[in-house]
Amino acid sequence: MNFGQAISVCLGKYADFSGRAARPEFWWFFLFQILVSIVASFLGDMVSSLVSLALLLPALAVGARRLHDIGKSGWWQLIVITVIGLLVLIYWWAQPSAEGSNQHDKAPAA
């Protein structure tokens, strides 16, 4: 999956918290979100806030699908509110996909 495909899939599944997302889909969208946020920050606080708000739901959705891909519940994203939670999430997001099907869906195409 390339950059454009990942963005298209993530925005197409804007609020879809079901299924699975492979690592490339997640990390390409993560990079897209960072780049768009940087550009928006130069356009003013209002634009930056609106962009952040617009990207929040698809970022949470792809994060949940990525956790599903390693066999964890999307609710684990709430761990980010703890001190070490973001580091744990980054570690989990970087893990390889679980082999075959799991309780969330069949394995995604990488």
TORLUM-134486 format. One record per atom (N, C-alpha, C, O): x, z, y; residue in one letter. Coordinates in steps of 0.001 Angstrom, whole numbers, plus 524288, in hexadecimal, padded with zeros to 5 digits. Atoms other than C-alpha are relative to their C-alpha. Layout:
! residues N
pt xx->X; zz->Z; yy->Y; rest->A
...
! end
This chain:
! residues 110
pt xx->80358; zz->80000; yy->7FB69; rest->M
pt xx->80000; zz->80000; yy->80000; rest->M
pt xx->80384; zz->80000; yy->804D3; rest->M
pt xx->8071A; zz->8032B; yy->8054E; rest->M
pt xx->7FCE2; zz->80042; yy->7FB38; rest->N
pt xx->80584; zz->7FC25; yy->80D20; rest->N
pt xx->7FD43; zz->802FE; yy->8046F; rest->N
pt xx->7F905; zz->80525; yy->803BA; rest->N
pt xx->801EC; zz->7FD13; yy->7FB7C; rest->F
pt xx->8035F; zz->80221; yy->81A99; rest->F
pt xx->7FA72; zz->7FE5F; yy->8017D; rest->F
pt xx->7F702; zz->801B0; yy->8020C; rest->F
pt xx->8051F; zz->801EB; yy->7FE5F; rest->G
pt xx->7F7D0; zz->7F983; yy->81E58; rest->G
pt xx->7FBB8; zz->80133; yy->7FC15; rest->G
pt xx->7F766; zz->802B4; yy->7FD91; rest->G
pt xx->803DA; zz->7FED7; yy->8040E; rest->Q
pt xx->7F0DD; zz->7FB36; yy->81164; rest->Q
pt xx->7FE8E; zz->805C9; yy->80005; rest->Q
pt xx->7F9FB; zz->8072D; yy->7FF83; rest->Q
pt xx->800FD; zz->7FA5C; yy->7FFFF; rest->A
pt xx->7F255; zz->809F5; yy->81201; rest->A
pt xx->7FC7D; zz->80195; yy->8048C; rest->A
pt xx->7F8E8; zz->804B9; yy->803E2; rest->A
pt xx->80332; zz->7FEBE; yy->7FB6B; rest->I
pt xx->7ECA5; zz->80AA4; yy->81FB7; rest->I
pt xx->7FA71; zz->7FE10; yy->7FF2D; rest->I
pt xx->7F6AD; zz->800D1; yy->80059; rest->I
pt xx->80521; zz->80243; yy->80107; rest->S
pt xx->7E179; zz->801B3; yy->81BD7; rest->S
pt xx->7FCE6; zz->8034A; yy->7FC18; rest->S
pt xx->7F846; zz->80453; yy->7FCE8; rest->S
pt xx->802A0; zz->7FCD3; yy->803F5; rest->V
pt xx->7DE49; zz->809CB; yy->80FC5; rest->V
pt xx->7FE69; zz->80545; yy->80244; rest->V
pt xx->7F9FE; zz->80701; yy->8017E; rest->V
pt xx->8012D; zz->7FACF; yy->7FDDD; rest->C
pt xx->7DF0A; zz->816CA; yy->816EF; rest->C
pt xx->7FBA5; zz->7FFD7; yy->8040D; rest->C
pt xx->7F83A; zz->8033A; yy->80414; rest->C
pt xx->8042B; zz->80062; yy->7FC1B; rest->L
pt xx->7D69E; zz->81261; yy->82241; rest->L
pt xx->7FAE9; zz->7FE2A; yy->7FD83; rest->L
pt xx->7F6B0; zz->7FF82; yy->7FF5F; rest->L
pt xx->804A7; zz->8019D; yy->802E4; rest->G
pt xx->7CD3F; zz->80BDD; yy->818AF; rest->G
pt xx->7FD74; zz->8048F; yy->7FD29; rest->G
pt xx->7F8B6; zz->804A1; yy->7FC61; rest->G
pt xx->801F1; zz->7FB42; yy->80291; rest->K
pt xx->7CBEB; zz->818EF; yy->811BF; rest->K
pt xx->80028; zz->8047F; yy->803EB; rest->K
pt xx->801DC; zz->808CF; yy->802A4; rest->K
pt xx->7FF8F; zz->7FC77; yy->7FB83; rest->Y
pt xx->7CAC4; zz->81FF1; yy->81ED4; rest->Y
pt xx->7FEB9; zz->805AB; yy->7FEAE; rest->Y
pt xx->801AF; zz->80933; yy->8000C; rest->Y
pt xx->801A2; zz->7FAAA; yy->8013D; rest->A
pt xx->7C382; zz->82BD2; yy->819A6; rest->A
pt xx->7FF07; zz->800A8; yy->7FA2C; rest->A
pt xx->7FBC3; zz->803CF; yy->7F897; rest->A
pt xx->800A4; zz->7FFC4; yy->805AC; rest->D
pt xx->7C4B7; zz->829BE; yy->80AF3; rest->D
pt xx->803E7; zz->803E6; yy->7FDBD; rest->D
pt xx->80895; zz->802D3; yy->7FD70; rest->D
pt xx->7FCAF; zz->7FBE3; yy->80220; rest->F
pt xx->7C9F7; zz->8363C; yy->80500; rest->F
pt xx->8002D; zz->7FFDE; yy->7FA0D; rest->F
pt xx->80264; zz->80361; yy->7F7A0; rest->F
pt xx->7FFF9; zz->8006A; yy->805B0; rest->S
pt xx->7C7E0; zz->831B4; yy->7F700; rest->S
pt xx->803F6; zz->7FBEC; yy->7FE48; rest->S
pt xx->80586; zz->7F88A; yy->80152; rest->S
pt xx->7FC40; zz->803C0; yy->80213; rest->G
pt xx->7D12A; zz->82A40; yy->7EE55; rest->G
pt xx->80595; zz->801CE; yy->800D4; rest->G
pt xx->806A0; zz->80662; yy->801E0; rest->G
pt xx->7FA70; zz->7FEC7; yy->7FFCC; rest->R
pt xx->7DFE0; zz->82989; yy->7EEDC; rest->R
pt xx->802CF; zz->7FC43; yy->803A8; rest->R
pt xx->8010B; zz->7F7E0; yy->80488; rest->R
pt xx->7FCB5; zz->80348; yy->7FCA4; rest->A
pt xx->7EA60; zz->8244A; yy->7F803; rest->A
pt xx->805A3; zz->8006F; yy->7FE17; rest->A
pt xx->807B3; zz->804BA; yy->7FD73; rest->A
pt xx->7FA87; zz->80015; yy->801A9; rest->A
pt xx->7F7EA; zz->82030; yy->7F38E; rest->A
pt xx->80387; zz->80177; yy->80496; rest->A
pt xx->801DB; zz->80172; yy->80918; rest->A
pt xx->7FC4B; zz->7FE6F; yy->7FBE7; rest->R
pt xx->803FC; zz->82479; yy->7FB09; rest->R
pt xx->80095; zz->7FBF2; yy->80451; rest->R
pt xx->8007C; zz->7FD65; yy->808E6; rest->R
pt xx->7FF53; zz->803C1; yy->7FBAB; rest->P
pt xx->805DB; zz->81797; yy->8026C; rest->P
pt xx->7FB62; zz->7FFFC; yy->803CB; rest->P
pt xx->7FC22; zz->7FFC4; yy->8088A; rest->P
pt xx->8049D; zz->7FFED; yy->7FC99; rest->E
pt xx->7F7DF; zz->817E1; yy->80788; rest->E
pt xx->80038; zz->804A9; yy->803AD; rest->E
pt xx->7FF55; zz->80420; yy->8085F; rest->E
pt xx->7FFD4; zz->7FB48; yy->7FCCA; rest->F
pt xx->7F970; zz->825D0; yy->80C47; rest->F
pt xx->80453; zz->7FFBA; yy->8040A; rest->F
pt xx->8034E; zz->80096; yy->808A9; rest->F
pt xx->7FB8B; zz->7FFC1; yy->7FC69; rest->W
pt xx->806FF; zz->824A0; yy->81257; rest->W
pt xx->7FFDF; zz->7FBB2; yy->8041C; rest->W
pt xx->80186; zz->7FC95; yy->80889; rest->W
pt xx->80085; zz->80417; yy->7FC05; rest->W
pt xx->8046C; zz->81794; yy->81912; rest->W
pt xx->7FC06; zz->801AB; yy->80420; rest->W
pt xx->7FCE1; zz->800D2; yy->808C8; rest->W
pt xx->803DA; zz->7FE3D; yy->7FC31; rest->F
pt xx->7F83E; zz->81D62; yy->81F53; rest->F
pt xx->80229; zz->80485; yy->8033E; rest->F
pt xx->80112; zz->804E3; yy->807EA; rest->F
pt xx->7FD74; zz->7FBB3; yy->7FD35; rest->F
pt xx->7FFF2; zz->82996; yy->822F5; rest->F
pt xx->80380; zz->7FDD8; yy->80454; rest->F
pt xx->8035F; zz->7FFBD; yy->808BF; rest->F
pt xx->7FC9B; zz->80282; yy->7FC20; rest->L
pt xx->809F7; zz->820F6; yy->829DF; rest->L
pt xx->7FCC4; zz->7FD6F; yy->80451; rest->L
pt xx->7FE0F; zz->7FDF3; yy->808EC; rest->L
pt xx->80382; zz->80278; yy->7FC3D; rest->F
pt xx->7FF0B; zz->8192F; yy->83085; rest->F
pt xx->7FDCF; zz->8040E; yy->803CA; rest->F
pt xx->7FDAB; zz->80332; yy->80885; rest->F
pt xx->8023E; zz->7FBE6; yy->7FCBB; rest->Q
pt xx->7F8EA; zz->825BE; yy->83573; rest->Q
pt xx->80408; zz->80217; yy->803E2; rest->Q
pt xx->802C1; zz->80306; yy->8086C; rest->Q
pt xx->7FBDB; zz->7FE1F; yy->7FC81; rest->I
pt xx->805D8; zz->82A6F; yy->83B1C; rest->I
pt xx->8011E; zz->7FC03; yy->80449; rest->I
pt xx->80176; zz->7FD68; yy->808DF; rest->I
pt xx->7FECC; zz->80417; yy->7FC29; rest->L
pt xx->808BB; zz->81D67; yy->841BF; rest->L
pt xx->7FBA7; zz->7FF6A; yy->8040B; rest->L
pt xx->7FCB2; zz->7FF0A; yy->808B9; rest->L
pt xx->8046E; zz->80086; yy->7FC68; rest->V
pt xx->7FB16; zz->81C38; yy->8478F; rest->V
pt xx->7FFAF; zz->804C1; yy->80395; rest->V
pt xx->7FE7C; zz->80436; yy->80835; rest->V
pt xx->80020; zz->7FB3E; yy->7FCCF; rest->S
pt xx->7FBB1; zz->82A4C; yy->84C49; rest->S
pt xx->80440; zz->7FFF9; yy->8042A; rest->S
pt xx->8035C; zz->801B6; yy->8088E; rest->S
pt xx->7FBC0; zz->80059; yy->7FC2A; rest->I
pt xx->808CC; zz->827F4; yy->852EC; rest->I
pt xx->7FE86; zz->7FC4B; yy->80469; rest->I
pt xx->7FF35; zz->7FD8F; yy->808FF; rest->I
pt xx->801A2; zz->803C8; yy->7FC08; rest->V
pt xx->803A9; zz->81BE5; yy->859EB; rest->V
pt xx->7FBAC; zz->80255; yy->80365; rest->V
pt xx->7FBCC; zz->801CF; yy->8082C; rest->V
pt xx->8045C; zz->7FDB8; yy->7FD15; rest->A
pt xx->7F727; zz->82313; yy->85DC8; rest->A
pt xx->801D5; zz->8044C; yy->803B0; rest->A
pt xx->7FF81; zz->80513; yy->807D3; rest->A
pt xx->7FE19; zz->7FBC9; yy->7FCA0; rest->S
pt xx->7FF00; zz->82E5E; yy->86369; rest->S
pt xx->80216; zz->7FDED; yy->80531; rest->S
pt xx->80211; zz->800B8; yy->8091C; rest->S
pt xx->7FE28; zz->80262; yy->7FB23; rest->F
pt xx->804B7; zz->8250A; yy->86D80; rest->F
pt xx->7FB7A; zz->7FE1B; yy->8036D; rest->F
pt xx->7FC3A; zz->7FCEF; yy->80807; rest->F
pt xx->80486; zz->801F9; yy->7FD28; rest->L
pt xx->7F707; zz->820E0; yy->87187; rest->L
pt xx->7FCB8; zz->80455; yy->80270; rest->L
pt xx->7F8B5; zz->80345; yy->804DE; rest->L
pt xx->802C5; zz->7FBA9; yy->7FD87; rest->G
pt xx->7F2A5; zz->82E58; yy->875D0; rest->G
pt xx->7FDA7; zz->803BB; yy->7FC0C; rest->G
pt xx->7FD09; zz->8027F; yy->7F771; rest->G
pt xx->80215; zz->7FBE3; yy->80360; rest->D
pt xx->7ECEF; zz->83AC5; yy->87072; rest->D
pt xx->7FAB6; zz->7FE9D; yy->7FDAA; rest->D
pt xx->7F9B3; zz->7FFB9; yy->7F918; rest->D
pt xx->80537; zz->80154; yy->801E6; rest->M
pt xx->7DF12; zz->835A5; yy->86F50; rest->M
pt xx->80056; zz->7FC07; yy->7FB90; rest->M
pt xx->7FDCC; zz->7FCAD; yy->7F788; rest->M
pt xx->7FF61; zz->80407; yy->8040A; rest->V
pt xx->7E31F; zz->82995; yy->8678D; rest->V
pt xx->80273; zz->80267; yy->7FB22; rest->V
pt xx->800BD; zz->8015B; yy->7F6C3; rest->V
pt xx->7FD5C; zz->7FD75; yy->80461; rest->S
pt xx->7EC2B; zz->831B6; yy->85F0F; rest->S
pt xx->7FC38; zz->80371; yy->7FCEB; rest->S
pt xx->7FC4C; zz->80373; yy->7F81C; rest->S
pt xx->803D7; zz->7FCA2; yy->80295; rest->S
pt xx->7E14D; zz->83B65; yy->85C1F; rest->S
pt xx->7FC02; zz->7FCD5; yy->7FCFB; rest->S
pt xx->7FAA2; zz->7FE35; yy->7F896; rest->S
pt xx->803D5; zz->80353; yy->802A6; rest->L
pt xx->7D79C; zz->830AE; yy->858C4; rest->L
pt xx->8024D; zz->7FD69; yy->7FB27; rest->L
pt xx->7FFB4; zz->7FD0D; yy->7F71F; rest->L
pt xx->7FD67; zz->80267; yy->80482; rest->V
pt xx->7E158; zz->829E6; yy->84FCA; rest->V
pt xx->800BA; zz->80409; yy->7FBAB; rest->V
pt xx->7FFBC; zz->802E9; yy->7F71A; rest->V
pt xx->7FF4E; zz->7FBDC; yy->803E1; rest->S
pt xx->7E47A; zz->836B9; yy->84901; rest->S
pt xx->7FADE; zz->8014A; yy->7FD4B; rest->S
pt xx->7FAB4; zz->80200; yy->7F88A; rest->S
pt xx->80524; zz->7FEE4; yy->8022F; rest->L
pt xx->7D615; zz->8396A; yy->84720; rest->L
pt xx->7FE2A; zz->7FB94; yy->7FC71; rest->L
pt xx->7FBF3; zz->7FC94; yy->7F84B; rest->L
pt xx->801A3; zz->80484; yy->8031E; rest->A
pt xx->7D383; zz->82B9F; yy->8420A; rest->A
pt xx->802FC; zz->7FFA3; yy->7FADA; rest->A
pt xx->800D3; zz->7FDE0; yy->7F6EF; rest->A
pt xx->7FCCC; zz->80061; yy->804BB; rest->L
pt xx->7DE9A; zz->82C85; yy->83820; rest->L
pt xx->7FFB6; zz->804DA; yy->7FC8C; rest->L
pt xx->801B8; zz->804D1; yy->7F82E; rest->L
pt xx->8003B; zz->7FB28; yy->802FD; rest->L
pt xx->7DB9F; zz->83A5D; yy->83393; rest->L
pt xx->7FD24; zz->7FF51; yy->7FACD; rest->L
pt xx->7FF32; zz->800CC; yy->7F6B7; rest->L
pt xx->8031B; zz->80088; yy->804C3; rest->L
pt xx->7D103; zz->836F7; yy->829B9; rest->L
pt xx->80293; zz->7FC76; yy->7FBF0; rest->L
pt xx->802DF; zz->7FDFA; yy->7F762; rest->L
pt xx->7FD63; zz->80323; yy->80407; rest->P
pt xx->7D812; zz->82BA1; yy->82315; rest->P
pt xx->80509; zz->80288; yy->7FDFE; rest->P
pt xx->80675; zz->801C2; yy->7F977; rest->P
pt xx->7FB40; zz->7FD4D; yy->801C5; rest->A
pt xx->7E48D; zz->833D8; yy->82293; rest->A
pt xx->7FEA1; zz->80444; yy->7FC0C; rest->A
pt xx->8014E; zz->804E1; yy->7F81A; rest->A
pt xx->801BC; zz->7FC09; yy->803BA; rest->L
pt xx->7DD50; zz->83EFF; yy->81BF5; rest->L
pt xx->7FE23; zz->7FD7F; yy->7FAEC; rest->L
pt xx->7FF2A; zz->7FF80; yy->7F6AC; rest->L
pt xx->80203; zz->802AC; yy->804A7; rest->A
pt xx->7D6AE; zz->8356A; yy->812B5; rest->A
pt xx->8046A; zz->7FDF5; yy->7FC94; rest->A
pt xx->80456; zz->7FEC4; yy->7F7D7; rest->A
pt xx->7FBB3; zz->8020F; yy->8032A; rest->V
pt xx->7E33F; zz->82EAD; yy->80E6E; rest->V
pt xx->80355; zz->80479; yy->7FDDF; rest->V
pt xx->80580; zz->80405; yy->7F99A; rest->V
pt xx->7FD35; zz->7FB6D; yy->801FB; rest->G
pt xx->7E9D0; zz->83C00; yy->80D36; rest->G
pt xx->7FD4B; zz->80254; yy->7FB3D; rest->G
pt xx->7FFDA; zz->803D7; yy->7F774; rest->G
pt xx->802F9; zz->7FE09; yy->8047C; rest->A
pt xx->7DEF0; zz->84093; yy->8042C; rest->A
pt xx->80092; zz->7FC57; yy->7FB56; rest->A
pt xx->80157; zz->7FE19; yy->7F6EE; rest->A
pt xx->7FF64; zz->803C2; yy->80450; rest->R
pt xx->7DFBC; zz->83408; yy->7FC2E; rest->R
pt xx->8057C; zz->80040; yy->7FDB0; rest->R
pt xx->80627; zz->7FF92; yy->7F8FA; rest->R
pt xx->7FA9B; zz->7FF81; yy->801F0; rest->R
pt xx->7EE8A; zz->835C1; yy->7FB34; rest->R
pt xx->80082; zz->804D2; yy->7FC81; rest->R
pt xx->80305; zz->8049E; yy->7F869; rest->R
pt xx->7FFF0; zz->7FB4F; yy->80346; rest->L
pt xx->7ECB7; zz->84399; yy->7F612; rest->L
pt xx->7FD14; zz->7FF13; yy->7FAE5; rest->L
pt xx->7FEBB; zz->800F4; yy->7F6CA; rest->L
pt xx->802D0; zz->80159; yy->804CA; rest->H
pt xx->7E2AB; zz->83E74; yy->7EC67; rest->H
pt xx->8038F; zz->7FCFF; yy->7FC49; rest->H
pt xx->8033B; zz->7FDA0; yy->7F787; rest->H
pt xx->7FC8F; zz->80347; yy->8032C; rest->D
pt xx->7ED09; zz->834F2; yy->7E7B1; rest->D
pt xx->803DD; zz->80338; yy->7FCCD; rest->D
pt xx->805B2; zz->80171; yy->7F8BA; rest->D
pt xx->7FC77; zz->7FCAC; yy->80308; rest->I
pt xx->7F5AC; zz->8402E; yy->7E342; rest->I
pt xx->7FCFE; zz->80447; yy->7FD1E; rest->I
pt xx->7FF54; zz->807EA; yy->7FB03; rest->I
pt xx->8033D; zz->7FC66; yy->80305; rest->G
pt xx->7EA3B; zz->84799; yy->7DD47; rest->G
pt xx->7FE67; zz->804EF; yy->802DD; rest->G
pt xx->7FCD5; zz->808BC; yy->8005F; rest->G
pt xx->8017B; zz->7FB66; yy->7FCEE; rest->K
pt xx->7E781; zz->8512D; yy->7E85A; rest->K
pt xx->7FB1D; zz->7FECC; yy->8033F; rest->K
pt xx->7F9E7; zz->7FA46; yy->80456; rest->K
pt xx->8049B; zz->80090; yy->7FCB6; rest->S
pt xx->7DB4F; zz->8537E; yy->7F05E; rest->S
pt xx->8019E; zz->7FECC; yy->8059F; rest->S
pt xx->805A2; zz->800AA; yy->8077E; rest->S
pt xx->7FF0B; zz->80128; yy->7FA80; rest->G
pt xx->7DAB7; zz->84E04; yy->7FE1D; rest->G
pt xx->7FFA0; zz->804CF; yy->80378; rest->G
pt xx->801BC; zz->804E2; yy->807CA; rest->G
pt xx->80080; zz->7FB28; yy->7FD07; rest->W
pt xx->7D72B; zz->85BA9; yy->802AA; rest->W
pt xx->8053F; zz->802AD; yy->800D1; rest->W
pt xx->805B5; zz->8060C; yy->80437; rest->W
pt xx->7FAD1; zz->7FDB3; yy->7FF50; rest->W
pt xx->7E592; zz->85F37; yy->80120; rest->W
pt xx->80247; zz->7FEBA; yy->8055F; rest->W
pt xx->80611; zz->80131; yy->80702; rest->W
pt xx->7FE14; zz->80131; yy->7FABC; rest->Q
pt xx->7E78A; zz->858FA; yy->80E82; rest->Q
pt xx->7FF4F; zz->8049A; yy->803BB; rest->Q
pt xx->801FD; zz->804F3; yy->807B5; rest->Q
pt xx->800CB; zz->7FB5F; yy->7FCB8; rest->L
pt xx->7E27E; zz->865B1; yy->8143D; rest->L
pt xx->804C0; zz->80391; yy->80008; rest->L
pt xx->80534; zz->806F4; yy->8036A; rest->L
pt xx->7FB3E; zz->7FCD6; yy->8003C; rest->I
pt xx->7EF86; zz->86BB5; yy->81055; rest->I
pt xx->80366; zz->7FF2C; yy->804D9; rest->I
pt xx->806D9; zz->80255; yy->805F7; rest->I
pt xx->7FCE2; zz->80134; yy->7FB5A; rest->V
pt xx->7F514; zz->8657B; yy->81CAC; rest->V
pt xx->7FF73; zz->8043D; yy->80433; rest->V
pt xx->802C6; zz->804A0; yy->807A7; rest->V
pt xx->800AD; zz->7FBE7; yy->7FC0D; rest->I
pt xx->7EFC5; zz->870F4; yy->82494; rest->I
pt xx->8039D; zz->804A9; yy->7FF18; rest->I
pt xx->803F1; zz->80826; yy->80263; rest->I
pt xx->7FC34; zz->7FBD9; yy->800F5; rest->T
pt xx->7F9E3; zz->879D7; yy->81E46; rest->T
pt xx->80559; zz->7FE47; yy->80205; rest->T
pt xx->80621; zz->7F9B9; yy->80359; rest->T
pt xx->7FACE; zz->8011B; yy->7FDE2; rest->V
pt xx->80805; zz->87AA4; yy->8229F; rest->V
pt xx->802DF; zz->7FBDF; yy->7FCCB; rest->V
pt xx->80539; zz->7F84F; yy->7FF02; rest->V
pt xx->7FCFC; zz->80381; yy->80356; rest->I
pt xx->80DBE; zz->87370; yy->816FD; rest->I
pt xx->7FCAA; zz->7FB83; yy->7FDD6; rest->I
pt xx->7FEA7; zz->7F823; yy->7FB0C; rest->I
pt xx->803A3; zz->803C0; yy->8023C; rest->G
pt xx->801C7; zz->86B2B; yy->813DD; rest->G
pt xx->8016C; zz->7FA4E; yy->800BB; rest->G
pt xx->800D9; zz->7F738; yy->7FD16; rest->G
pt xx->7FEA6; zz->80577; yy->7FF0D; rest->L
pt xx->80665; zz->85E83; yy->81A24; rest->L
pt xx->8046F; zz->7FE41; yy->7FC6E; rest->L
pt xx->80463; zz->7F9DA; yy->7FA7D; rest->L
pt xx->7FBAB; zz->8015E; yy->80381; rest->L
pt xx->812EE; zz->85EC1; yy->81233; rest->L
pt xx->7FE18; zz->7FF2C; yy->7FA6A; rest->L
pt xx->7FFE3; zz->7FB9E; yy->7F7B8; rest->L
pt xx->8023F; zz->80092; yy->80538; rest->V
pt xx->80B26; zz->860A2; yy->805AB; rest->V
pt xx->7FD0A; zz->7FADA; yy->7FFA0; rest->V
pt xx->7FD93; zz->7F806; yy->7FBC6; rest->V
pt xx->802EC; zz->804EE; yy->80000; rest->L
pt xx->80229; zz->85552; yy->80943; rest->L
pt xx->803A4; zz->7FB4D; yy->7FFE2; rest->L
pt xx->802B9; zz->7F7A1; yy->7FCEB; rest->L
pt xx->7FC4D; zz->8045E; yy->7FFF7; rest->I
pt xx->80D8C; zz->84C4D; yy->80C4D; rest->I
pt xx->80276; zz->7FF5D; yy->7FA9C; rest->I
pt xx->8031B; zz->7FAFC; yy->7F8BC; rest->I
pt xx->7FDD5; zz->80035; yy->80549; rest->Y
pt xx->8138A; zz->84FCA; yy->7FF25; rest->Y
pt xx->7FC10; zz->7FD87; yy->7FC40; rest->Y
pt xx->7FD7B; zz->7FA11; yy->7F93B; rest->Y
pt xx->803F9; zz->80228; yy->8037F; rest->W
pt xx->806BA; zz->84CE0; yy->7F80B; rest->W
pt xx->7FEFB; zz->7FA43; yy->80128; rest->W
pt xx->7FE82; zz->7F71E; yy->7FD8D; rest->W
pt xx->80104; zz->80571; yy->7FE9C; rest->W
pt xx->80458; zz->84049; yy->7FF98; rest->W
pt xx->80454; zz->7FC66; yy->7FE0F; rest->W
pt xx->8035D; zz->7F7CF; yy->7FCFD; rest->W
pt xx->7FB88; zz->80329; yy->801AB; rest->A
pt xx->811E2; zz->83B90; yy->7FB85; rest->A
pt xx->8006D; zz->7FF81; yy->7FA0F; rest->A
pt xx->803A4; zz->7FC7F; yy->7F81F; rest->A
pt xx->7FFB7; zz->80023; yy->805B3; rest->Q
pt xx->80F70; zz->83DCF; yy->7ED03; rest->Q
pt xx->7FDFE; zz->7FAD1; yy->7FDDC; rest->Q
pt xx->7FA95; zz->7F85F; yy->80035; rest->Q
pt xx->801F5; zz->804CB; yy->8026E; rest->P
pt xx->80D98; zz->83225; yy->7E3FA; rest->P
pt xx->7FA60; zz->800B0; yy->7FE28; rest->P
pt xx->7F893; zz->80510; yy->7FD47; rest->P
pt xx->8056A; zz->7FFE9; yy->801D7; rest->S
pt xx->7FFDE; zz->82EA2; yy->7DFBB; rest->S
pt xx->7FFB1; zz->8024D; yy->7FA8A; rest->S
pt xx->80345; zz->801AD; yy->7F764; rest->S
pt xx->800F9; zz->7FE12; yy->80545; rest->A
pt xx->7FA4A; zz->83586; yy->7D3EB; rest->A
pt xx->7FF00; zz->7FB4B; yy->7FC7A; rest->A
pt xx->7FC71; zz->7F78B; yy->7FE0E; rest->A
pt xx->800A9; zz->8044F; yy->803B2; rest->E
pt xx->7FA9F; zz->82CBB; yy->7C808; rest->E
pt xx->7FA43; zz->7FF68; yy->7FE78; rest->E
pt xx->7F793; zz->80346; yy->7FD7B; rest->E
pt xx->80541; zz->80121; yy->801DB; rest->G
pt xx->7EDCC; zz->82635; yy->7C475; rest->G
pt xx->7FBBB; zz->80248; yy->80363; rest->G
pt xx->7FC82; zz->80369; yy->807FF; rest->G
pt xx->8048A; zz->7FDFF; yy->7FD36; rest->S
pt xx->7E071; zz->82B25; yy->7C83D; rest->S
pt xx->80045; zz->805EC; yy->80068; rest->S
pt xx->802BC; zz->80883; yy->7FD31; rest->S
pt xx->800B1; zz->7FA5C; yy->7FF96; rest->N
pt xx->7DD76; zz->838CF; yy->7CD0C; rest->N
pt xx->7FA63; zz->80108; yy->801B5; rest->N
pt xx->7F734; zz->7FD6E; yy->801D5; rest->N
pt xx->80568; zz->7FEA2; yy->7FEB6; rest->Q
pt xx->7D131; zz->84019; yy->7D15B; rest->Q
pt xx->7FDFC; zz->7FD54; yy->804EC; rest->Q
pt xx->7F949; zz->7FD62; yy->805EC; rest->Q
pt xx->80198; zz->8025C; yy->7FB11; rest->H
pt xx->7D10E; zz->838BB; yy->7DE4C; rest->H
pt xx->7FEFF; zz->7FA25; yy->7FF93; rest->H
pt xx->7FB92; zz->7F81D; yy->80244; rest->H
pt xx->800A7; zz->805B0; yy->8006E; rest->D
pt xx->7D24D; zz->82A71; yy->7DA24; rest->D
pt xx->80433; zz->7FDE2; yy->7FC5F; rest->D
pt xx->8077E; zz->800CA; yy->7FA6B; rest->D
pt xx->7FBC5; zz->8027E; yy->802EC; rest->K
pt xx->7DA90; zz->820C1; yy->7D2BB; rest->K
pt xx->804BB; zz->7FF70; yy->80394; rest->K
pt xx->80442; zz->7FFE1; yy->80858; rest->K
pt xx->7FB2C; zz->8006A; yy->7FCF4; rest->A
pt xx->7E89C; zz->81ED3; yy->7D717; rest->A
pt xx->7FFB2; zz->7FB78; yy->803DC; rest->A
pt xx->7FDD0; zz->7F745; yy->80278; rest->A
pt xx->8001A; zz->8043D; yy->7FC28; rest->P
pt xx->7EA0A; zz->816D4; yy->7E3A8; rest->P
pt xx->80445; zz->7FC0A; yy->7FEEE; rest->P
pt xx->80834; zz->7FD40; yy->7FC72; rest->P
pt xx->7FBE9; zz->803FD; yy->80056; rest->A
pt xx->7F198; zz->80A31; yy->7E41F; rest->A
pt xx->803E8; zz->80113; yy->80452; rest->A
pt xx->80272; zz->80184; yy->808E2; rest->A
pt xx->7FBF5; zz->7FEE1; yy->7FC15; rest->A
pt xx->7FE70; zz->80CCC; yy->7EAF8; rest->A
pt xx->80131; zz->7FB4D; yy->802ED; rest->A
pt xx->80480; zz->7FB67; yy->8066A; rest->A
! end
